[in-house]
Amino acid sequence: MILVLGVGTACGAAQQAVRPSVLIRDSGNESIIVFVHGLLGDAHTTWRNSRTGAYWPELITRDTDLKDFDVYAVNYESTLLV
């Protein structure tokens, strides 16, 4: 079973929800590729081509050389600018 939780965070008086991490492929493989965004990004936009809409974690699942890997995109809150 896979459980993904979203976490709410406070930013001043307003509440902002942190989008959940994304499990792209869960085939029960022993190996996993994990995408971790930088301090100013998130799991949903960092790995997406803004022009074509292609999403790197999804593209990995189409590569037959990487079929033995599950794929996960981690999302976390960065308080760098708070």
Buried (B, 14 or more C-beta within 10 A) or exposed (E): EEEEEEEEEEEEEEEEEBEBBBBBBEEEBEEEBEBEBEEEEBBBEBBBEEEEEEBBBBBBBEEEEBEEBBBBBEBEBEEEEE
